[in-house]
């Protein structure tokens, strides 16, 4: 019997609903995911050898029948307990994903799309919007990425849960121009856009494991080589600086088997762009593909959501 390792502390194991079938499972998690490993069964005629997998929060999509152990002669329902299952199975998995800045725009759309495909999402924000509150994911409010004290509380809320993907999305932008620069606003952008991802990643470093991914939503306006128009002194500088932070994190986390990516979402129609640009849904679809493609082989890159590398 081949056993797939499973961190039993990360999930609640419950009894089978015989009405759940392989097609039901497939509709919940249609895509292959890394993270807490599980398997999908096919051709089952009864509930023997099955358990239900549910995330730590109450969510109807998580109360779905899945087995845990692959093999021809048996299943392990919990440590030391063997159950018989003679049918073949197909492996799949899901991930725990923490996202900052989730109350609107790109962050909200990230939470929406990742939850819809079956990932367990922890949405972090200062204040939850109605749209986020009604999404059904776990929401942690009152977190300001520029405030060290609130990050201590975030660490307490997350506890010992493993984070498979950490998405540093929270950010702010203030327009400015030479001759009337507001240096306090520039410093605030630096605190949120540059130090925020570093603070979050350091605060949650013990929740990351080999195979985890750290993503920073940057911007091509932080590219020095691509600066053809000037302006936005504070925002540009904060994104240039966070690109450096991301590369530093790549060096520190690479020995631990944790990949890092800096991603540009495109020019997206959000409050930050006064509603101009592509839809958040279109942007996030590309971002998720880049996150899925992130590995130790391409760690440390600066990528457009459309899939091509950007100049530094």
C-alpha positions, 0 to 999 in steps of 0.5 A: 500500500502506498501512503500519501503523507497527510498533516492530520492537525490541519483538517477535521475528519468526519464520517461519510455521506454515502450520497457523495460520489467521485463526480461530486468531489471533482466538482469541488476541486476541479484542478490539481493543487499542492498543499494538504494532500488528498485523493479522489476515488472513482468507481466506488459503490459504497462508503467503505474506506472513505472519510470526509475532509473539511477545512478548519472553518465551517464551509459547505464546499469543504464538507465533501467526501474524499479518501486520504490514502492510496493503495489497492488493499487498504486506506488509513482513516486516521493514524493506525486505523486500516480500512479496505477499498478495492477500487482505483483512485486518482490523486489531487490536492488543495492549498491554504492561501492567505491574502492581504488587502482582500476587501476590494479590487484585486484582493477580493477577486483573488479570494473569490476565484481561489475559493471557487476552485476549492482552496482554503482562503484566509482573507486579511484586511483592515475592514471587511467589505460586504462583498468579502463578508458574504463570500464565505471565506475566513476573514481576519479584520483589523490588520494593518500591514504597516502596523507591527502590533496588528501583525502580532495579532494576525500571527495569533489568529493564524496560529500554527496553520501551514500557509501554502501560498502567501499573497502580499496584495495590500497596497496604496497609491497617491498621485504626486508630481515634482514641485508639490510632493507630499513627503508624508504620503510618500513615506506612508506608501513606503510603509504599506507597499514596501515594508508591508509585504516584508512585515507580513512574510517575516511575521508568518515565516514559521507558517511557511514550509518547504513547498510554500510560495510567497507572492508580492503583488508589485507593479511594472511602474517599479521597473527602472528600465521601463520608466518612460513617463515619470511621475508618481514618485512615492508609488514608483519608489515604493514598488522599486523597493519592494522588488528589491525586498522580494529578491532578498526574500528569494535568497533567504527562503530558497534554502528552505524550499520556498519560492518567491514571485513578484507579479504585476497585475496589469492596469486594472480597473480598481479604486486605485486606477479610478475604474480604468483598465482591465477587469479584476477578474481578467487580471486575477485569472492571469495572476493565479496562473503565474502563482500555479506556475511558480516553482524553485526553478523560476523563483525570484522573477518579476512577471506580468500577469500575462506570463512574460518577464518584466525588466528590473 
